[in-house]
């Protein structure tokens, strides 16, 4: 199994293969110290983070170095007692959440729905229009870890 440790966060953006602009949240909001990823879908994890999310991923030693939008990195390494996180591990801030969700869906990503959350037909919780924070949509990586795209108001 794999854990991911964030080495640094950033503010700048990058373009992924679908031209969906994604950038890491500022250090004020983005604190990723340990994200757990399973070892068994190792190839699936690399493909997911490179092909689906458009991140640069480099095999390094026993794991994977994920190059996050804005210049931050995270390192995925083996861990025997992995349990998928029950909270959002990585947020990707996008300029247009509808475009990002549509693009990710076209790449095979399924968006999660949560009881008690007011989400539209795309799975987006529209916080901006309700003056309740960002618009956000949650999805999982192949190891079941929770990720999100969000659009700030």
N, CA, C and O atoms as a GROMACS GRO file, in nm:
protein
  612
    1UNK      N    1   0.084  -0.116   0.000
    1UNK     CA    2   0.000   0.000   0.000
    1UNK      C    3   0.089   0.123   0.000
    1UNK      O    4   0.208   0.115   0.031
    2UNK      N    5   0.031   0.236  -0.034
    2UNK     CA    6   0.110   0.357  -0.047
    2UNK      C    7   0.055   0.470   0.037
    2UNK      O    8  -0.066   0.484   0.054
    3UNK      N    9   0.145   0.550   0.088
    3UNK     CA   10   0.110   0.676   0.154
    3UNK      C   11   0.172   0.786   0.071
    3UNK      O   12   0.272   0.765   0.003
    4UNK      N   13   0.113   0.903   0.076
    4UNK     CA   14   0.168   1.019   0.007
    4UNK      C   15   0.197   1.126   0.110
    4UNK      O   16   0.112   1.158   0.194
    5UNK      N   17   0.315   1.182   0.103
    5UNK     CA   18   0.354   1.290   0.192
    5UNK      C   19   0.375   1.415   0.108
    5UNK      O   20   0.453   1.412   0.013
    6UNK      N   21   0.308   1.523   0.140
    6UNK     CA   22   0.326   1.648   0.068
    6UNK      C   23   0.452   1.718   0.117
    6UNK      O   24   0.473   1.731   0.238
    7UNK      N   25   0.534   1.762   0.024
    7UNK     CA   26   0.658   1.830   0.059
    7UNK      C   27   0.642   1.981   0.060
    7UNK      O   28   0.713   2.050   0.133
    8UNK      N   29   0.550   2.033  -0.019
    8UNK     CA   30   0.534   2.177  -0.028
    8UNK      C   31   0.404   2.207  -0.102
    8UNK      O   32   0.354   2.123  -0.176
    9UNK      N   33   0.349   2.324  -0.081
    9UNK     CA   34   0.228   2.364  -0.153
    9UNK      C   35   0.258   2.482  -0.242
    9UNK      O   36   0.364   2.543  -0.229
   10UNK      N   37   0.167   2.514  -0.330
   10UNK     CA   38   0.191   2.625  -0.421
   10UNK      C   39   0.063   2.697  -0.456
   10UNK      O   40  -0.046   2.652  -0.421
   11UNK      N   41   0.077   2.809  -0.525
   11UNK     CA   42  -0.037   2.892  -0.560
   11UNK      C   43  -0.061   2.896  -0.710
   11UNK      O   44  -0.173   2.923  -0.754
   12UNK      N   45   0.042   2.870  -0.791
   12UNK     CA   46   0.030   2.886  -0.936
   12UNK      C   47  -0.048   2.772  -0.998
   12UNK      O   48  -0.069   2.668  -0.935
   13UNK      N   49  -0.089   2.792  -1.120
   13UNK     CA   50  -0.166   2.690  -1.190
   13UNK      C   51  -0.084   2.611  -1.289
   13UNK      O   52   0.032   2.642  -1.315
   14UNK      N   53  -0.147   2.508  -1.344
   14UNK     CA   54  -0.087   2.432  -1.453
   14UNK      C   55  -0.200   2.389  -1.544
   14UNK      O   56  -0.317   2.393  -1.506
   15UNK      N   57  -0.166   2.347  -1.662
   15UNK     CA   58  -0.267   2.298  -1.755
   15UNK      C   59  -0.255   2.148  -1.762
   15UNK      O   60  -0.146   2.096  -1.783
   16UNK      N   61  -0.365   2.078  -1.745
   16UNK     CA   62  -0.361   1.934  -1.762
   16UNK      C   63  -0.397   1.902  -1.906
   16UNK      O   64  -0.432   1.993  -1.981
   17UNK      N   65  -0.389   1.775  -1.948
   17UNK     CA   66  -0.412   1.744  -2.090
   17UNK      C   67  -0.546   1.788  -2.145
   17UNK      O   68  -0.558   1.805  -2.266
   18UNK      N   69  -0.647   1.806  -2.061
   18UNK     CA   70  -0.777   1.848  -2.110
   18UNK      C   71  -0.796   1.998  -2.107
   18UNK      O   72  -0.908   2.046  -2.122
   19UNK      N   73  -0.689   2.072  -2.087
   19UNK     CA   74  -0.694   2.218  -2.078
   19UNK      C   75  -0.786   2.266  -1.966
   19UNK      O   76  -0.843   2.375  -1.974
   20UNK      N   77  -0.800   2.186  -1.861
   20UNK     CA   78  -0.874   2.228  -1.743
   20UNK      C   79  -0.770   2.282  -1.645
   20UNK      O   80  -0.682   2.210  -1.601
   21UNK      N   81  -0.782   2.408  -1.613
   21UNK     CA   82  -0.683   2.472  -1.526
   21UNK      C   83  -0.704   2.424  -1.383
   21UNK      O   84  -0.813   2.436  -1.328
   22UNK      N   85  -0.598   2.369  -1.323
   22UNK     CA   86  -0.605   2.323  -1.185
   22UNK      C   87  -0.486   2.382  -1.110
   22UNK      O   88  -0.376   2.389  -1.163
   23UNK      N   89  -0.509   2.424  -0.988
   23UNK     CA   90  -0.399   2.472  -0.906
   23UNK      C   91  -0.424   2.432  -0.762
   23UNK      O   92  -0.539   2.420  -0.719
   24UNK      N   93  -0.318   2.412  -0.689
   24UNK     CA   94  -0.331   2.375  -0.548
   24UNK      C   95  -0.385   2.493  -0.470
   24UNK      O   96  -0.358   2.608  -0.504
   25UNK      N   97  -0.460   2.465  -0.368
   25UNK     CA   98  -0.509   2.571  -0.280
   25UNK      C   99  -0.391   2.634  -0.208
   25UNK      O  100  -0.285   2.572  -0.197
   26UNK      N  101  -0.409   2.753  -0.160
   26UNK     CA  102  -0.301   2.822  -0.090
   26UNK      C  103  -0.264   2.746   0.037
   26UNK      O  104  -0.341   2.664   0.086
   27UNK      N  105  -0.145   2.776   0.090
   27UNK     CA  106  -0.100   2.710   0.213
   27UNK      C  107  -0.198   2.731   0.326
   27UNK      O  108  -0.208   2.648   0.417
   28UNK      N  109  -0.271   2.840   0.323
   28UNK     CA  110  -0.369   2.868   0.428
   28UNK      C  111  -0.473   2.756   0.434
   28UNK      O  112  -0.521   2.720   0.542
   29UNK      N  113  -0.509   2.700   0.317
   29UNK     CA  114  -0.612   2.597   0.312
   29UNK      C  115  -0.557   2.459   0.281
   29UNK      O  116  -0.615   2.359   0.324
   30UNK      N  117  -0.448   2.449   0.208
   30UNK     CA  118  -0.400   2.321   0.156
   30UNK      C  119  -0.290   2.266   0.245
   30UNK      O  120  -0.178   2.318   0.245
   31UNK      N  121  -0.321   2.164   0.320
   31UNK     CA  122  -0.222   2.099   0.404
   31UNK      C  123  -0.234   1.950   0.383
   31UNK      O  124  -0.322   1.885   0.439
   32UNK      N  125  -0.147   1.898   0.304
   32UNK     CA  126  -0.149   1.756   0.273
   32UNK      C  127  -0.021   1.694   0.326
   32UNK      O  128   0.085   1.711   0.266
   33UNK      N  129  -0.029   1.624   0.437
   33UNK     CA  130   0.090   1.564   0.494
   33UNK      C  131   0.097   1.415   0.468
   33UNK      O  132   0.205   1.361   0.446
   34UNK      N  133  -0.015   1.347   0.470
   34UNK     CA  134  -0.015   1.203   0.445
   34UNK      C  135  -0.142   1.166   0.372
   34UNK      O  136  -0.252   1.176   0.427
   35UNK      N  137  -0.127   1.125   0.249
   35UNK     CA  138  -0.238   1.076   0.171
   35UNK      C  139  -0.208   0.930   0.144
   35UNK      O  140  -0.102   0.899   0.091
   36UNK      N  141  -0.296   0.840   0.177
   36UNK     CA  142  -0.268   0.698   0.161
   36UNK      C  143  -0.321   0.645   0.027
   36UNK      O  144  -0.435   0.673  -0.012
   37UNK      N  145  -0.237   0.569  -0.041
   37UNK     CA  146  -0.271   0.510  -0.170
   37UNK      C  147  -0.231   0.363  -0.169
   37UNK      O  148  -0.122   0.331  -0.121
   38UNK      N  149  -0.314   0.274  -0.219
   38UNK     CA  150  -0.282   0.131  -0.220
   38UNK      C  151  -0.169   0.097  -0.316
   38UNK      O  152  -0.153   0.162  -0.419
   39UNK      N  153  -0.091  -0.006  -0.282
   39UNK     CA  154   0.017  -0.053  -0.369
   39UNK      C  155  -0.035  -0.144  -0.479
   39UNK      O  156   0.019  -0.142  -0.589
   40UNK      N  157  -0.138  -0.221  -0.453
   40UNK     CA  158  -0.185  -0.318  -0.552
   40UNK      C  159  -0.223  -0.253  -0.685
   40UNK      O  160  -0.187  -0.306  -0.790
   41UNK      N  161  -0.295  -0.141  -0.684
   41UNK     CA  162  -0.323  -0.078  -0.813
   41UNK      C  163  -0.214   0.021  -0.852
   41UNK      O  164  -0.243   0.129  -0.903
   42UNK      N  165  -0.086  -0.016  -0.827
   42UNK     CA  166   0.026   0.075  -0.853
   42UNK      C  167   0.019   0.134  -0.993
   42UNK      O  168   0.029   0.256  -1.009
   43UNK      N  169   0.002   0.050  -1.094
   43UNK     CA  170  -0.006   0.101  -1.231
   43UNK      C  171  -0.131   0.187  -1.249
   43UNK      O  172  -0.128   0.289  -1.318
   44UNK      N  173  -0.240   0.146  -1.187
   44UNK     CA  174  -0.362   0.226  -1.195
   44UNK      C  175  -0.343   0.363  -1.130
   44UNK      O  176  -0.395   0.463  -1.180
   45UNK      N  177  -0.268   0.367  -1.020
   45UNK     CA  178  -0.247   0.494  -0.952
   45UNK      C  179  -0.166   0.588  -1.041
   45UNK      O  180  -0.201   0.705  -1.056
   46UNK      N  181  -0.059   0.537  -1.099
   46UNK     CA  182   0.024   0.621  -1.184
   46UNK      C  183  -0.057   0.671  -1.304
   46UNK      O  184  -0.052   0.789  -1.338
   47UNK      N  185  -0.132   0.582  -1.367
   47UNK     CA  186  -0.214   0.620  -1.482
   47UNK      C  187  -0.321   0.722  -1.441
   47UNK      O  188  -0.344   0.819  -1.514
   48UNK      N  189  -0.384   0.702  -1.327
   48UNK     CA  190  -0.488   0.793  -1.281
   48UNK      C  191  -0.432   0.934  -1.261
   48UNK      O  192  -0.489   1.031  -1.310
   49UNK      N  193  -0.321   0.944  -1.189
   49UNK     CA  194  -0.267   1.076  -1.160
   49UNK      C  195  -0.203   1.143  -1.282
   49UNK      O  196  -0.198   1.266  -1.288
   50UNK      N  197  -0.154   1.064  -1.378
   50UNK     CA  198  -0.094   1.124  -1.499
   50UNK      C  199  -0.199   1.147  -1.607
   50UNK      O  200  -0.218   1.260  -1.652
   51UNK      N  201  -0.266   1.041  -1.647
   51UNK     CA  202  -0.357   1.050  -1.761
   51UNK      C  203  -0.491   1.114  -1.726
   51UNK      O  204  -0.543   1.194  -1.804
   52UNK      N  205  -0.545   1.082  -1.611
   52UNK     CA  206  -0.677   1.135  -1.574
   52UNK      C  207  -0.667   1.276  -1.518
   52UNK      O  208  -0.743   1.364  -1.557
   53UNK      N  209  -0.574   1.298  -1.425
   53UNK     CA  210  -0.564   1.429  -1.361
   53UNK      C  211  -0.460   1.520  -1.426
   53UNK      O  212  -0.460   1.640  -1.401
   54UNK      N  213  -0.374   1.465  -1.509
   54UNK     CA  214  -0.277   1.547  -1.580
   54UNK      C  215  -0.156   1.590  -1.500
   54UNK      O  216  -0.088   1.686  -1.536
   55UNK      N  217  -0.128   1.519  -1.389
   55UNK     CA  218  -0.012   1.553  -1.309
   55UNK      C  219   0.112   1.484  -1.364
   55UNK      O  220   0.102   1.378  -1.425
   56UNK      N  221   0.227   1.542  -1.342
   56UNK     CA  222   0.354   1.476  -1.373
   56UNK      C  223   0.382   1.382  -1.257
   56UNK      O  224   0.380   1.424  -1.141
   57UNK      N  225   0.409   1.255  -1.287
   57UNK     CA  226   0.440   1.155  -1.186
   57UNK      C  227   0.570   1.087  -1.225
   57UNK      O  228   0.586   1.042  -1.338
   58UNK      N  229   0.663   1.080  -1.130
   58UNK     CA  230   0.794   1.021  -1.155
   58UNK      C  231   0.815   0.906  -1.057
   58UNK      O  232   0.794   0.921  -0.937
   59UNK      N  233   0.856   0.789  -1.110
   59UNK     CA  234   0.891   0.678  -1.022
   59UNK      C  235   1.022   0.714  -0.954
   59UNK      O  236   1.120   0.750  -1.020
   60UNK      N  237   1.023   0.705  -0.822
   60UNK     CA  238   1.138   0.747  -0.744
   60UNK      C  239   1.159   0.649  -0.629
   60UNK      O  240   1.076   0.641  -0.539
   61UNK      N  241   1.267   0.576  -0.632
   61UNK     CA  242   1.293   0.478  -0.526
   61UNK      C  243   1.183   0.376  -0.519
   61UNK      O  244   1.152   0.309  -0.618
   62UNK      N  245   1.122   0.363  -0.402
   62UNK     CA  246   1.016   0.264  -0.382
   62UNK      C  247   0.877   0.316  -0.413
   62UNK      O  248   0.779   0.244  -0.396
   63UNK      N  249   0.866   0.441  -0.459
   63UNK     CA  250   0.733   0.497  -0.479
   63UNK      C  251   0.721   0.590  -0.597
   63UNK      O  252   0.796   0.582  -0.694
   64UNK      N  253   0.625   0.680  -0.585
   64UNK     CA  254   0.593   0.776  -0.691
   64UNK      C  255   0.601   0.918  -0.637
   64UNK      O  256   0.550   0.946  -0.529
   65UNK      N  257   0.665   1.006  -0.711
   65UNK     CA  258   0.668   1.148  -0.678
   65UNK      C  259   0.559   1.216  -0.762
   65UNK      O  260   0.568   1.217  -0.885
   66UNK      N  261   0.458   1.270  -0.697
   66UNK     CA  262   0.350   1.342  -0.765
   66UNK      C  263   0.385   1.490  -0.766
   66UNK      O  264   0.407   1.550  -0.661
   67UNK      N  265   0.391   1.548  -0.883
   67UNK     CA  266   0.417   1.692  -0.894
   67UNK      C  267   0.282   1.763  -0.903
   67UNK      O  268   0.212   1.755  -1.003
   68UNK      N  269   0.248   1.831  -0.795
   68UNK     CA  270   0.118   1.896  -0.782
   68UNK      C  271   0.115   2.030  -0.853
   68UNK      O  272   0.220   2.093  -0.872
   69UNK      N  273  -0.003   2.075  -0.892
   69UNK     CA  274  -0.015   2.208  -0.952
   69UNK      C  275   0.044   2.312  -0.858
   69UNK      O  276   0.025   2.306  -0.737
   70UNK      N  277   0.114   2.408  -0.915
   70UNK     CA  278   0.172   2.514  -0.835
   70UNK      C  279   0.311   2.485  -0.784
   70UNK      O  280   0.370   2.569  -0.716
   71UNK      N  281   0.366   2.369  -0.816
   71UNK     CA  282   0.503   2.339  -0.778
   71UNK      C  283   0.519   2.250  -0.657
   71UNK      O  284   0.632   2.208  -0.629
   72UNK      N  285   0.415   2.219  -0.585
   72UNK     CA  286   0.426   2.129  -0.471
   72UNK      C  287   0.445   1.985  -0.518
   72UNK      O  288   0.417   1.952  -0.633
   73UNK      N  289   0.494   1.901  -0.428
   73UNK     CA  290   0.507   1.759  -0.459
   73UNK      C  291   0.451   1.676  -0.346
   73UNK      O  292   0.436   1.724  -0.234
   74UNK      N  293   0.420   1.554  -0.376
   74UNK     CA  294   0.379   1.455  -0.277
   74UNK      C  295   0.450   1.326  -0.314
   74UNK      O  296   0.479   1.302  -0.431
   75UNK      N  297   0.479   1.243  -0.215
   75UNK     CA  298   0.550   1.119  -0.240
   75UNK      C  299   0.465   1.001  -0.196
   75UNK      O  300   0.422   0.995  -0.080
   76UNK      N  301   0.441   0.908  -0.286
   76UNK     CA  302   0.365   0.787  -0.256
   76UNK      C  303   0.464   0.676  -0.225
   76UNK      O  304   0.555   0.650  -0.303
   77UNK      N  305   0.445   0.608  -0.110
   77UNK     CA  306   0.538   0.503  -0.070
   77UNK      C  307   0.460   0.388  -0.005
   77UNK      O  308   0.347   0.408   0.039
   78UNK      N  309   0.521   0.268   0.000
   78UNK     CA  310   0.451   0.150   0.053
   78UNK      C  311   0.409   0.166   0.199
   78UNK      O  312   0.481   0.224   0.280
   79UNK      N  313   0.290   0.112   0.230
   79UNK     CA  314   0.240   0.109   0.367
   79UNK      C  315   0.146  -0.010   0.378
   79UNK      O  316   0.048  -0.018   0.305
   80UNK      N  317   0.175  -0.102   0.469
   80UNK     CA  318   0.100  -0.227   0.479
   80UNK      C  319  -0.043  -0.211   0.529
   80UNK      O  320  -0.131  -0.285   0.485
   81UNK      N  321  -0.069  -0.118   0.620
   81UNK     CA  322  -0.201  -0.109   0.682
   81UNK      C  323  -0.285   0.006   0.626
   81UNK      O  324  -0.354   0.074   0.701
   82UNK      N  325  -0.278   0.027   0.496
   82UNK     CA  326  -0.352   0.136   0.432
   82UNK      C  327  -0.503   0.125   0.452
   82UNK      O  328  -0.561   0.017   0.440
   83UNK      N  329  -0.564   0.237   0.484
   83UNK     CA  330  -0.709   0.252   0.487
   83UNK      C  331  -0.740   0.377   0.408
   83UNK      O  332  -0.680   0.481   0.435
   84UNK      N  333  -0.833   0.374   0.310
   84UNK     CA  334  -0.867   0.496   0.237
   84UNK      C  335  -0.915   0.604   0.333
   84UNK      O  336  -0.985   0.576   0.430
   85UNK      N  337  -0.876   0.726   0.306
   85UNK     CA  338  -0.917   0.838   0.390
   85UNK      C  339  -1.068   0.859   0.383
   85UNK      O  340  -1.130   0.832   0.280
   86UNK      N  341  -1.124   0.905   0.491
   86UNK     CA  342  -1.268   0.934   0.496
   86UNK      C  343  -1.293   1.084   0.485
   86UNK      O  344  -1.404   1.130   0.513
   87UNK      N  345  -1.192   1.158   0.446
   87UNK     CA  346  -1.202   1.303   0.430
   87UNK      C  347  -1.127   1.340   0.302
   87UNK      O  348  -1.053   1.259   0.248
   88UNK      N  349  -1.147   1.462   0.254
   88UNK     CA  350  -1.083   1.506   0.132
   88UNK      C  351  -0.934   1.527   0.155
   88UNK      O  352  -0.894   1.602   0.244
   89UNK      N  353  -0.852   1.459   0.074
   89UNK     CA  354  -0.707   1.467   0.088
   89UNK      C  355  -0.645   1.574   0.000
   89UNK      O  356  -0.552   1.643   0.043
   90UNK      N  357  -0.694   1.588  -0.120
   90UNK     CA  358  -0.641   1.688  -0.213
   90UNK      C  359  -0.756   1.764  -0.277
   90UNK      O  360  -0.852   1.704  -0.325
   91UNK      N  361  -0.745   1.895  -0.278
   91UNK     CA  362  -0.839   1.982  -0.349
   91UNK      C  363  -0.767   2.041  -0.469
   91UNK      O  364  -0.653   2.086  -0.457
   92UNK      N  365  -0.832   2.041  -0.583
   92UNK     CA  366  -0.779   2.105  -0.702
   92UNK      C  367  -0.870   2.222  -0.736
   92UNK      O  368  -0.986   2.203  -0.774
   93UNK      N  369  -0.819   2.343  -0.721
   93UNK     CA  370  -0.897   2.463  -0.750
   93UNK      C  371  -0.899   2.482  -0.901
   93UNK      O  372  -0.794   2.481  -0.966
   94UNK      N  373  -1.018   2.499  -0.956
   94UNK     CA  374  -1.035   2.516  -1.101
   94UNK      C  375  -1.104   2.649  -1.128
   94UNK      O  376  -1.174   2.703  -1.041
   95UNK      N  377  -1.084   2.702  -1.248
   95UNK     CA  378  -1.148   2.827  -1.287
   95UNK      C  379  -1.295   2.806  -1.320
   95UNK      O  380  -1.377   2.896  -1.299
   96UNK      N  381  -1.330   2.688  -1.373
   96UNK     CA  382  -1.467   2.658  -1.417
   96UNK      C  383  -1.499   2.515  -1.375
   96UNK      O  384  -1.457   2.420  -1.440
   97UNK      N  385  -1.574   2.501  -1.267
   97UNK     CA  386  -1.601   2.367  -1.212
   97UNK      C  387  -1.684   2.282  -1.307
   97UNK      O  388  -1.665   2.161  -1.314
   98UNK      N  389  -1.776   2.343  -1.381
   98UNK     CA  390  -1.856   2.266  -1.475
   98UNK      C  391  -1.768   2.205  -1.583
   98UNK      O  392  -1.784   2.088  -1.618
   99UNK      N  393  -1.676   2.284  -1.637
   99UNK     CA  394  -1.583   2.235  -1.739
   99UNK      C  395  -1.494   2.124  -1.682
   99UNK      O  396  -1.471   2.023  -1.748
  100UNK      N  397  -1.444   2.143  -1.560
  100UNK     CA  398  -1.357   2.044  -1.497
  100UNK      C  399  -1.432   1.913  -1.474
  100UNK      O  400  -1.379   1.806  -1.504
  101UNK      N  401  -1.554   1.919  -1.420
  101UNK     CA  402  -1.633   1.799  -1.395
  101UNK      C  403  -1.664   1.727  -1.527
  101UNK      O  404  -1.651   1.605  -1.535
  102UNK      N  405  -1.705   1.802  -1.629
  102UNK     CA  406  -1.734   1.741  -1.759
  102UNK      C  407  -1.610   1.672  -1.816
  102UNK      O  408  -1.620   1.560  -1.868
  103UNK      N  409  -1.495   1.738  -1.807
  103UNK     CA  410  -1.370   1.680  -1.860
  103UNK      C  411  -1.331   1.555  -1.783
  103UNK      O  412  -1.295   1.454  -1.844
  104UNK      N  413  -1.338   1.560  -1.651
  104UNK     CA  414  -1.302   1.443  -1.571
  104UNK      C  415  -1.400   1.328  -1.595
  104UNK      O  416  -1.358   1.212  -1.599
  105UNK      N  417  -1.528   1.358  -1.610
  105UNK     CA  418  -1.626   1.253  -1.642
  105UNK      C  419  -1.593   1.188  -1.775
  105UNK      O  420  -1.607   1.067  -1.791
  106UNK      N  421  -1.548   1.268  -1.873
  106UNK     CA  422  -1.513   1.212  -2.004
  106UNK      C  423  -1.391   1.122  -1.993
  106UNK      O  424  -1.367   1.040  -2.083
  107UNK      N  425  -1.314   1.134  -1.886
  107UNK     CA  426  -1.197   1.050  -1.862
  107UNK      C  427  -1.228   0.934  -1.769
  107UNK      O  428  -1.137   0.862  -1.727
  108UNK      N  429  -1.356   0.915  -1.738
  108UNK     CA  430  -1.397   0.800  -1.658
  108UNK      C  431  -1.413   0.824  -1.509
  108UNK      O  432  -1.436   0.729  -1.434
  109UNK      N  433  -1.400   0.947  -1.464
  109UNK     CA  434  -1.415   0.978  -1.321
  109UNK      C  435  -1.562   0.982  -1.285
  109UNK      O  436  -1.643   1.042  -1.355
  110UNK      N  437  -1.597   0.917  -1.174
  110UNK     CA  438  -1.733   0.922  -1.120
  110UNK      C  439  -1.731   1.013  -0.998
  110UNK      O  440  -1.641   1.005  -0.915
  111UNK      N  441  -1.830   1.099  -0.989
  111UNK     CA  442  -1.837   1.193  -0.877
  111UNK      C  443  -1.929   1.138  -0.770
  111UNK      O  444  -2.034   1.080  -0.799
  112UNK      N  445  -1.888   1.156  -0.646
  112UNK     CA  446  -1.959   1.101  -0.531
  112UNK      C  447  -2.072   1.193  -0.487
  112UNK      O  448  -2.066   1.314  -0.505
  113UNK      N  449  -2.173   1.132  -0.430
  113UNK     CA  450  -2.286   1.206  -0.373
  113UNK      C  451  -2.292   1.170  -0.224
  113UNK      O  452  -2.270   1.055  -0.185
  114UNK      N  453  -2.324   1.270  -0.145
  114UNK     CA  454  -2.328   1.250  -0.001
  114UNK      C  455  -2.463   1.292   0.054
  114UNK      O  456  -2.516   1.398   0.021
  115UNK      N  457  -2.516   1.206   0.140
  115UNK     CA  458  -2.644   1.234   0.204
  115UNK      C  459  -2.635   1.364   0.284
  115UNK      O  460  -2.538   1.387   0.356
  116UNK      N  461  -2.735   1.446   0.270
  116UNK     CA  462  -2.740   1.572   0.342
  116UNK      C  463  -2.670   1.687   0.271
  116UNK      O  464  -2.675   1.801   0.317
  117UNK      N  465  -2.605   1.658   0.158
  117UNK     CA  466  -2.538   1.762   0.080
  117UNK      C  467  -2.625   1.794  -0.040
  117UNK      O  468  -2.670   1.704  -0.110
  118UNK      N  469  -2.649   1.920  -0.062
  118UNK     CA  470  -2.728   1.963  -0.176
  118UNK      C  471  -2.639   1.968  -0.300
  118UNK      O  472  -2.565   2.065  -0.320
  119UNK      N  473  -2.645   1.862  -0.381
  119UNK     CA  474  -2.562   1.852  -0.501
  119UNK      C  475  -2.652   1.847  -0.624
  119UNK      O  476  -2.760   1.789  -0.622
  120UNK      N  477  -2.605   1.910  -0.733
  120UNK     CA  478  -2.683   1.910  -0.856
  120UNK      C  479  -2.664   1.780  -0.934
  120UNK      O  480  -2.601   1.687  -0.885
  121UNK      N  481  -2.720   1.776  -1.056
  121UNK     CA  482  -2.716   1.653  -1.137
  121UNK      C  483  -2.574   1.610  -1.173
  121UNK      O  484  -2.552   1.493  -1.205
  122UNK      N  485  -2.476   1.702  -1.169
  122UNK     CA  486  -2.337   1.669  -1.197
  122UNK      C  487  -2.262   1.623  -1.072
  122UNK      O  488  -2.148   1.576  -1.081
  123UNK      N  489  -2.326   1.636  -0.957
  123UNK     CA  490  -2.259   1.602  -0.832
  123UNK      C  491  -2.188   1.720  -0.768
  123UNK      O  492  -2.108   1.703  -0.676
  124UNK      N  493  -2.217   1.841  -0.815
  124UNK     CA  494  -2.153   1.962  -0.764
  124UNK      C  495  -2.237   2.023  -0.652
  124UNK      O  496  -2.357   2.045  -0.670
  125UNK      N  497  -2.175   2.050  -0.541
  125UNK     CA  498  -2.241   2.125  -0.435
  125UNK      C  499  -2.214   2.272  -0.466
  125UNK      O  500  -2.100   2.316  -0.466
  126UNK      N  501  -2.320   2.348  -0.492
  126UNK     CA  502  -2.309   2.488  -0.535
  126UNK      C  503  -2.310   2.580  -0.414
  126UNK      O  504  -2.414   2.633  -0.376
  127UNK      N  505  -2.194   2.600  -0.355
  127UNK     CA  506  -2.182   2.686  -0.238
  127UNK      C  507  -2.179   2.834  -0.271
  127UNK      O  508  -2.226   2.916  -0.192
  128UNK      N  509  -2.123   2.870  -0.388
  128UNK     CA  510  -2.109   3.011  -0.423
  128UNK      C  511  -2.243   3.081  -0.430
  128UNK      O  512  -2.261   3.188  -0.371
  129UNK      N  513  -2.339   3.022  -0.500
  129UNK     CA  514  -2.469   3.085  -0.518
  129UNK      C  515  -2.548   3.095  -0.387
  129UNK      O  516  -2.641   3.176  -0.375
  130UNK      N  517  -2.512   3.012  -0.290
  130UNK     CA  518  -2.581   3.013  -0.161
  130UNK      C  519  -2.501   3.088  -0.055
  130UNK      O  520  -2.537   3.088   0.063
  131UNK      N  521  -2.392   3.152  -0.098
  131UNK     CA  522  -2.302   3.222  -0.007
  131UNK      C  523  -2.256   3.131   0.106
  131UNK      O  524  -2.252   3.170   0.223
  132UNK      N  525  -2.220   3.005   0.067
  132UNK     CA  526  -2.178   2.904   0.164
  132UNK      C  527  -2.046   2.840   0.125
  132UNK      O  528  -2.027   2.719   0.142
  133UNK      N  529  -1.953   2.920   0.072
  133UNK     CA  530  -1.822   2.866   0.036
  133UNK      C  531  -1.813   2.836  -0.112
  133UNK      O  532  -1.894   2.884  -0.191
  134UNK      N  533  -1.712   2.756  -0.149
  134UNK     CA  534  -1.688   2.729  -0.291
  134UNK      C  535  -1.787   2.627  -0.347
  134UNK      O  536  -1.857   2.559  -0.273
  135UNK      N  537  -1.791   2.619  -0.479
  135UNK     CA  538  -1.858   2.508  -0.546
  135UNK      C  539  -1.759   2.393  -0.543
  135UNK      O  540  -1.640   2.412  -0.568
  136UNK      N  541  -1.806   2.272  -0.511
  136UNK     CA  542  -1.714   2.159  -0.493
  136UNK      C  543  -1.778   2.030  -0.540
  136UNK      O  544  -1.898   2.009  -0.526
  137UNK      N  545  -1.694   1.942  -0.598
  137UNK     CA  546  -1.738   1.810  -0.640
  137UNK      C  547  -1.631   1.710  -0.598
  137UNK      O  548  -1.512   1.730  -0.623
  138UNK      N  549  -1.674   1.602  -0.534
  138UNK     CA  550  -1.582   1.502  -0.479
  138UNK      C  551  -1.575   1.379  -0.567
  138UNK      O  552  -1.673   1.339  -0.629
  139UNK      N  553  -1.456   1.319  -0.572
  139UNK     CA  554  -1.434   1.194  -0.643
  139UNK      C  555  -1.323   1.117  -0.574
  139UNK      O  556  -1.257   1.171  -0.485
  140UNK      N  557  -1.301   0.992  -0.614
  140UNK     CA  558  -1.199   0.909  -0.548
  140UNK      C  559  -1.093   0.865  -0.648
  140UNK      O  560  -1.119   0.851  -0.768
  141UNK      N  561  -0.973   0.844  -0.597
  141UNK     CA  562  -0.867   0.785  -0.679
  141UNK      C  563  -0.885   0.633  -0.676
  141UNK      O  564  -0.973   0.584  -0.606
  142UNK      N  565  -0.804   0.556  -0.751
  142UNK     CA  566  -0.823   0.411  -0.755
  142UNK      C  567  -0.810   0.341  -0.619
  142UNK      O  568  -0.861   0.230  -0.603
  143UNK      N  569  -0.745   0.403  -0.522
  143UNK     CA  570  -0.731   0.345  -0.389
  143UNK      C  571  -0.846   0.384  -0.296
  143UNK      O  572  -0.849   0.341  -0.181
  144UNK      N  573  -0.940   0.465  -0.346
  144UNK     CA  574  -1.054   0.505  -0.265
  144UNK      C  575  -1.032   0.632  -0.184
  144UNK      O  576  -1.117   0.667  -0.102
  145UNK      N  577  -0.921   0.701  -0.205
  145UNK     CA  578  -0.896   0.826  -0.134
  145UNK      C  579  -0.978   0.938  -0.195
  145UNK      O  580  -0.991   0.948  -0.317
  146UNK      N  581  -1.034   1.023  -0.109
  146UNK     CA  582  -1.123   1.130  -0.153
  146UNK      C  583  -1.045   1.252  -0.201
  146UNK      O  584  -0.958   1.304  -0.131
  147UNK      N  585  -1.079   1.296  -0.322
  147UNK     CA  586  -1.021   1.414  -0.383
  147UNK      C  587  -1.137   1.507  -0.422
  147UNK      O  588  -1.253   1.465  -0.419
  148UNK      N  589  -1.106   1.631  -0.458
  148UNK     CA  590  -1.213   1.723  -0.498
  148UNK      C  591  -1.162   1.826  -0.597
  148UNK      O  592  -1.045   1.863  -0.596
  149UNK      N  593  -1.253   1.871  -0.681
  149UNK     CA  594  -1.230   1.992  -0.760
  149UNK      C  595  -1.321   2.098  -0.700
  149UNK      O  596  -1.434   2.069  -0.660
  150UNK      N  597  -1.270   2.220  -0.693
  150UNK     CA  598  -1.354   2.326  -0.640
  150UNK      C  599  -1.325   2.457  -0.710
  150UNK      O  600  -1.215   2.483  -0.758
  151UNK      N  601  -1.430   2.537  -0.713
  151UNK     CA  602  -1.422   2.670  -0.773
  151UNK      C  603  -1.448   2.770  -0.662
  151UNK      O  604  -1.552   2.766  -0.596
  152UNK      N  605  -1.352   2.858  -0.642
  152UNK     CA  606  -1.365   2.959  -0.538
  152UNK      C  607  -1.456   3.071  -0.588
  152UNK      O  608  -1.462   3.097  -0.708
  153UNK      N  609  -1.527   3.137  -0.497
  153UNK     CA  610  -1.619   3.243  -0.534
  153UNK      C  611  -1.552   3.367  -0.555
  153UNK      O  612  -1.616   3.467  -0.586
   0.00000   0.00000   0.00000
